[in-house]
Amino acid sequence: MNNEKYPKHIAIIMDGNRRWAKQRKLPIKVGHKTGADTLEKIAKYANKIGIEYLTVYAFSTENWNRSEEEVHALMLLLQTYIEDFTKRADLENIKINVIGDLCKLSDRLQKSIAKCVQRTINNTGLVLNIAFNYGGRAELIKATKEIAIALKNSEISESDITEELINRHLYTIGMPEPDLMIRTSGEVRTSGFLMWQMVYTEFLFMEKYWPEFEEADLDFAIAEYQKRNRKFGAK
């Protein structure tokens, strides 16, 4: 692999857990659990090969519309994942963030997330962003409201409203924009993921379901990215 043109930040829409489980006549929660195991494997590998940021779409604001049983199972899974993986991530020097509107989550889950973030805050390896109860439009509404309040309170003027200011009100503050976005399962859309941040991101859509995703698939995606000619709007 060519290390000269290496992506700093990779975003992944981890799609296909349910379809993977249904094809195997397994409960949907087994698909999500296998998907969580895949995330841990890929995060560790991304850290090993020098990726600086990995942002994954775990639960969107629209996913609340799924069955109560599935949503409950996903919440329990995140609870267990956060509590268990935190210890192993710490050993791997991985820093974990959970981005999105966390207010809707249970108090216990919010406390587990806060504990996880605090425990890994000084780690210097991969920054793993888990987008949970995240929506791109919701993120932009949040940023707009915060800026509007600052403007109303005369903390800023209209001339202060720039791309840099908006970036400071996003969940990804201080991080580079994704170089590469991977979506598994063959779906060809972004589903509101990092709408502001992915203006010049390279997209790669892969047929296999997320639970089937291997380290070699990440290598393949990076190699494909390295073939791209990123112009950022220039000719």
C-alpha positions, 0 to 999 in steps of 0.5 A: 500500500502506498503510504504517501497518500494515506487518508487521515480521516475515514468515515464509515456507514456500517450498513447491512447488519439486519440483512446479514442476520436475516440471510442467515435466519438469525435474530437481528440483535445477533447481526448488530452484535456481530457488527459491533465486533467488526467495528472493534476489529476494524478500529484496532486495525485502523489504529495499527496502520496509522489512521488518525480518525475513524468516524462510524455511523452507528445509530441515526436520528431516524433509527428511532422509527425502528421496532421498539424491540430493535431499538432497545437491543441497540441501546443495550448493545451500546451500553455493553460495548462502551463499558467493555470496549473502553478497557480494551481501547485504553490498552490500544491507546484509542481515544473514543468520542460519541457524537450526536444528541445524547440527551435522548439516551438513558441516564445510565448510558449517558454516564457510561459514555461520559466515563468512556470518553474521560477514560480515553481522553488522553490516548494518542492513537486513533480517534474513534468517533461513534455517531449515535443518535446523529443526523446531519441536518440535526447537527446543522440545526444545533450549530445554527441555533448556537450561532443565532444565540451568540449573535442575539447576545452580541457575542459575535457580529454577522461578519463573524459567521464563517465556515470556521465559525460553523466548524467550531459548532459541529460535533467534529470540532478540531478534526480534519474533514473525512478523506474517504467515506465507505458505505457497506451493503451496496446502498448508494447514499449518505443518509445525512452522515456528516453532511457539512464535513463531506463536501470533498470526501471521496466515496466508496460503496461496497457490496458486502454487509458490515459484519463481513467487513475485514481488514483486507477490505479496509486495505482495498478501500484505502488503495482505491482512495489512493488512485483518486485525484482530489481536486477540491473544486480546482480544474 
